[in-house]
Amino acid sequence: MTVEAATQVEGHDYYGHARREILPFLPERCGRLLDVGCAAGTTTGAIRTLRQVDWAAGVELDPEAARLARQRLDRVEEGFIEEAPLEDFIAPASLDLILCLDILEHLVDPWAQVRRLSPLLAPGGRLIVSVPNIRNWKFIWRLLAKGDFHYRDAGLLDRTHLRFFTRETASELALCGGLSLVACRNATRYRPLELRRLISRATGGRAETLLAKQFIVVAEAR
């Protein structure tokens, strides 16, 4: 999918949208970071407004998005993460932050990549992952009531998704490289009187496993 086409899917700018929901989970120090699936680099741009970033690298498959990202990042590897020569220019234990936002579900073996990336974090460095929640109630209802498991151009059943996760397995993925769990949260921030917020509070947060469309998992190197 080209950048132009992606921006027209369901009215979302997939490549130019900054993932500001991850900003509360940033480590205090973000001097060196790697954004896997960096798109146009806007999330790194948002991080720079809050933290001093001395060096930022990214990996991006789409050529046009990679071109735009080079305006915001110091180095961008164009292509598949599995083929990116990260170890050639990133020393072990040298990064403060690694972002894997909406990327791991597209990989054949996301666990191998998390195990590869985790040793690149310095003590106190964080890996922030976001993946869609296959246990979302809308998906379950459509599957049970209509037998709907049709792939689409975007969303939970994006036709390029190869792996599916729940809250528990998303956490397991982020920790498979030996990091420690900091948080696993619903990526959506509800409005004050939104029904989903009321349901979540009434259930003591237990309904989040069904309400969440996407989870953010934060793991840290000790």
C-alpha positions as CSV (number, residue, x, y, z in Angstrom):
1,M,0.0,0.0,0.0
2,T,1.4,3.4,-0.9
3,V,1.5,6.3,1.4
4,E,-1.2,8.1,-0.7
5,A,-3.5,5.1,-0.5
6,A,-2.9,4.5,3.2
7,T,-4.0,8.1,4.0
8,Q,-7.3,7.4,2.4
9,V,-8.2,4.3,4.3
10,E,-11.0,5.0,6.7
11,G,-10.0,8.7,6.7
12,H,-6.8,8.0,8.7
13,D,-3.3,9.2,7.9
14,Y,-1.5,6.0,8.8
15,Y,2.0,7.3,7.9
16,G,1.7,10.9,9.1
17,H,-0.1,10.3,12.4
18,A,2.0,10.8,15.6
19,R,1.3,8.2,18.2
20,R,0.9,10.6,21.1
21,E,-0.7,8.0,23.3
22,I,2.7,6.5,24.0
23,L,4.2,9.8,25.3
24,P,3.2,9.2,29.0
25,F,5.3,6.0,28.9
26,L,8.6,7.5,27.7
27,P,11.7,7.0,29.9
28,E,13.2,10.0,31.5
29,R,16.1,9.8,29.1
30,C,15.5,9.5,25.4
31,G,18.9,10.5,24.1
32,R,19.1,7.6,21.6
33,L,16.1,5.9,20.1
34,L,15.0,3.5,17.4
35,D,11.6,3.5,15.8
36,V,10.8,0.3,14.0
37,G,8.1,1.0,11.5
38,C,8.8,4.7,11.9
39,A,6.4,5.8,9.0
40,A,7.0,9.5,8.3
41,G,8.8,10.0,11.6
42,T,6.1,12.1,13.2
43,T,6.1,10.1,16.5
44,T,9.8,10.8,16.9
45,G,9.0,14.4,16.2
46,A,6.5,14.4,19.0
47,I,9.0,12.8,21.4
48,R,11.5,15.6,20.5
49,T,9.0,18.2,21.9
50,L,9.2,16.5,25.3
51,R,12.7,15.0,25.6
52,Q,16.1,15.8,24.3
53,V,16.8,13.3,21.5
54,D,20.5,13.3,20.4
55,W,20.2,10.6,17.8
56,A,17.2,8.8,16.3
57,A,17.0,6.0,13.8
58,G,14.1,4.3,12.1
59,V,13.2,1.3,9.9
60,E,10.5,1.8,7.3
61,L,9.3,-0.4,4.5
62,D,7.4,2.2,2.4
63,P,9.9,4.2,0.3
64,E,7.9,7.5,0.4
65,A,7.3,7.3,4.1
66,A,11.1,6.6,4.6
67,R,11.9,9.6,2.5
68,L,9.7,11.8,4.7
69,A,11.2,10.2,7.9
70,R,14.7,11.2,6.9
71,Q,13.7,14.8,7.5
72,R,13.1,14.0,11.2
73,L,15.4,11.1,12.0
74,D,19.2,10.9,11.8
75,R,19.2,7.5,10.0
76,V,16.4,5.6,8.3
77,E,16.8,2.0,7.0
78,E,14.4,1.3,4.2
79,G,13.1,-2.2,3.9
80,F,12.1,-5.1,6.2
81,I,13.1,-5.1,9.8
82,E,14.4,-8.6,9.5
83,E,16.9,-7.5,6.9
84,A,17.9,-4.2,8.5
85,P,21.6,-4.3,9.6
86,L,20.9,-2.7,13.0
87,E,23.9,-4.3,14.8
88,D,26.2,-2.6,12.3
89,F,25.4,0.8,13.6
90,I,23.8,0.3,17.0
91,A,25.9,-1.1,19.9
92,P,24.4,-3.4,22.5
93,A,23.0,-1.6,25.6
94,S,23.2,1.8,23.8
95,L,19.5,2.8,23.2
96,D,17.2,4.5,25.6
97,L,14.0,3.8,23.7
98,I,12.8,1.4,21.1
99,L,9.3,1.8,19.5
100,C,7.5,-1.1,17.8
101,L,4.1,0.5,17.1
102,D,1.7,-1.4,14.9
103,I,4.5,-3.4,13.3
104,L,5.0,-6.7,15.2
105,E,1.6,-8.1,14.1
106,H,2.8,-7.9,10.5
107,L,5.9,-10.1,11.0
108,V,6.3,-13.8,10.5
109,D,8.3,-14.1,13.7
110,P,7.8,-11.0,15.9
111,W,9.3,-12.9,18.9
112,A,12.6,-13.3,17.2
113,Q,12.7,-9.5,16.5
114,V,11.9,-8.6,20.1
115,R,14.6,-10.9,21.3
116,R,17.0,-9.3,18.8
117,L,16.0,-5.7,19.8
118,S,15.9,-6.1,23.6
119,P,19.7,-6.3,24.1
120,L,20.1,-3.0,22.3
121,L,18.5,-1.2,25.3
122,A,20.6,0.4,28.0
123,P,19.6,-0.2,31.7
124,G,16.5,1.8,32.2
125,G,15.8,1.9,28.5
126,R,12.3,1.0,27.4
127,L,10.6,-1.0,24.6
128,I,7.1,0.3,23.8
129,V,5.0,-2.0,21.8
130,S,1.4,-1.6,20.4
131,V,-0.6,-4.4,18.9
132,P,-4.3,-4.9,18.1
133,N,-6.5,-6.9,20.5
134,I,-8.1,-9.9,18.9
135,R,-10.3,-10.3,22.0
136,N,-12.1,-7.0,21.2
137,W,-15.9,-7.5,21.8
138,K,-16.9,-6.2,18.3
139,F,-14.7,-8.8,16.6
140,I,-16.0,-11.6,18.9
141,W,-19.6,-10.5,18.2
142,R,-19.1,-10.4,14.4
143,L,-17.4,-13.8,14.5
144,L,-20.0,-15.5,16.6
145,A,-23.1,-13.8,15.2
146,K,-22.1,-13.6,11.5
147,G,-19.1,-15.8,11.1
148,D,-17.2,-12.7,9.9
149,F,-13.5,-13.3,9.6
150,H,-13.0,-11.3,6.4
151,Y,-9.8,-9.5,6.0
152,R,-9.9,-5.7,5.3
153,D,-7.7,-2.9,4.2
154,A,-7.2,-1.7,7.8
155,G,-8.1,-2.4,11.4
156,L,-8.0,-5.6,13.4
157,L,-8.3,-7.8,10.4
158,D,-5.9,-5.8,8.2
159,R,-5.0,-8.2,5.4
160,T,-1.3,-7.8,6.2
161,H,-1.7,-9.0,9.8
162,L,0.1,-12.3,10.3
163,R,-0.1,-12.6,14.1
164,F,-2.9,-11.9,16.6
165,F,-2.6,-11.0,20.3
166,T,-4.6,-10.6,23.5
167,R,-3.5,-8.6,26.5
168,E,-1.7,-11.6,28.0
169,T,0.1,-12.7,24.8
170,A,1.0,-9.0,23.9
171,S,2.8,-8.8,27.3
172,E,4.5,-12.1,26.7
173,L,5.7,-10.8,23.4
174,A,7.2,-7.7,24.8
175,L,9.0,-9.6,27.6
176,C,10.3,-12.5,25.5
177,G,13.7,-10.8,25.2
178,G,14.3,-10.7,29.0
179,L,12.8,-7.2,29.8
180,S,10.6,-6.4,32.8
181,L,7.0,-5.3,32.5
182,V,6.2,-1.7,33.3
183,A,2.6,-1.4,32.0
184,C,0.1,-2.9,29.7
185,R,-2.7,-0.5,28.9
186,N,-5.6,0.1,26.6
187,A,-4.3,2.4,23.9
188,T,-7.6,4.4,23.8
189,R,-8.2,7.2,26.2
190,Y,-12.0,7.4,26.8
191,R,-13.9,10.6,27.1
192,P,-15.2,11.4,30.7
193,L,-18.7,10.2,30.2
194,E,-18.1,7.7,27.5
195,L,-19.9,4.4,28.0
196,R,-16.8,2.3,27.6
197,R,-15.2,4.3,30.4
198,L,-18.2,3.7,32.7
199,I,-18.1,0.0,31.9
200,S,-14.4,-0.2,32.6
201,R,-14.8,1.5,36.0
202,A,-17.8,-0.6,36.9
203,T,-15.8,-3.8,36.3
204,G,-12.7,-2.6,38.0
205,G,-10.8,-2.5,34.7
206,R,-11.5,-6.2,34.0
207,A,-13.6,-5.3,30.9
208,E,-10.6,-3.7,29.3
209,T,-9.6,-7.1,27.8
210,L,-12.8,-6.9,25.7
211,L,-13.1,-3.1,25.2
212,A,-9.6,-2.4,24.0
213,K,-9.0,-2.3,20.3
214,Q,-5.3,-2.1,20.9
215,F,-2.8,-2.5,23.8
216,I,0.3,-0.6,24.6
217,V,2.9,-2.7,26.4
218,V,5.9,-1.0,28.0
219,A,8.9,-3.1,29.0
220,E,12.2,-2.0,30.6
221,A,15.8,-3.2,30.7
222,R,16.9,-3.6,34.3
